Amino acid sequence: MEFRLEQKRQIVTEVPGPKSKEIAERRAKYVSASVGSALPSYIEQADGAVLRDVDGNQFIDFGSGIGVTTVGNSSPKVVKAIQETAAANTHLQINTAPYENYVDLCQKLTEITPGDFDKKAVLFNSGAEALENAVKIARKHTGRNAIVVFEHAFHGRTNLTMAMTSKNAPYKDGFGPFAPEVYRAPLSYPYRDAEGLTGAQAAARTIDMIDKQVGAKNVAAIIIEPLVGEGGFIVPAEGFLPALVEYAHENGIVFVSDEVQAGMCRTGKWFCSEWDGIEPDLVTSAKGIAGGMPLSAVIGRAEIMDASHPGGIGGTYSGNPIANAAALATIEAYEEEHLRDEALRIEQKIREILEPLVAELDVVGEVRGRGAMMAVELVTGADKTPNPELVKKVVADALAQGVLFLTCGTYGNVVRFLPPLVISDELLEDGLGVLVEAIRKHA
């Protein structure tokens, strides 16, 4: 694959450099302090798996804009689709003047989403919007109100999705009161659960809580990330998700798989729920769906998706034709460039480099994840006490050397890896090598 920018890290000034500092001064004056940034430098160009700042420094990108530029930043297919569509129309609105690529994209999404049944889709702008509308659809379909979510979950920053999100700071602190009828259930977290607790046993614990505290007949939807994102890239134990799906279907509950971060080839399959062999009633998708353009979707069983009355679902910018064209090109890139296989290549390389540290260093608790959605949890030792201070030091050290890592986890002690699927082995090895040395240095 050809790139505009040389795919390597390169630090030519201090970080941040003088031009970035100048922009930061204007930002302090004009931009709300409520917006934070992991990188102190200001990016001028991005290509593939590399970010170049205004001072000429180049960073290896292990964040992909929080899992968005999965096909690589400035993917040629995506850029071409955006340019051609924007030249034809900059905005059309499905509720006023319909257009074909809305239909094209919905059709494609129903084809790649798991489930051997008739499916339909509807388009929105963000992951939070997709989750909000999944709740609306489930409530309309069931005539029930209660929503069950999980410990460590992140579903968005709108009022309803804040209520659905587990972690208080920075997502919820001071922003209440939150939407009612949202109930939090225990998650399967193998690294921190009691030793030997199986997925089936963890599911039984969850189901017992739902039955006793909510009542199955009151539940409209069970909503879960099949690979928990912001909460720490947690992979539930085998058997946990299938047991919840079975319970949901036995009780007329809509099972929603939140694949905003884990979907669209990120884990080595179109959707992460495929790893557990489950067929969700509804799937929410965003982030990697459109190569960087704002777009999200709810896809699911046709009879559930049709529950709402006409006009009950929608929005001014939902399914904008430019974003739709970008999504169709993104899906084409996933297919033609075999990026599901590339995600598995990335997982293999990350495990090869990082898993030996678990035995070598007592601060490295676990390496986990699927595909190109991997993480390492750092602790203080055998008691598994979270070690967020070590994470801060390691990430800062790597950043100074030209590697951008993001953090996550309810306890702030997890380094996560969300590289573009086009990243080369050479770049992966370089960036992960910097991380390994930083962990050893600060352990």
Beta strands, then each sheet from edge to edge (+ up, - down):
strand 1: 43-47
strand 2: 50-53
strand 3: 58-61
strand 4: 119-124
strand 5: 146-150
strand 6: 182-185
strand 7: 219-224
strand 8: 254-258
strand 9: 282-285
strand 10: 296-301
strand 11: 364-370
strand 12: 373-378
strand 13: 403-404
strand 14: 406-408
strand 15: 414-417
sheet 1: 1+ 2- 3+ 13+
sheet 2: 4+ 10- 9+ 8+ 7+ 5+ 6+
sheet 3: 11+ 12- 15+ 14-
end
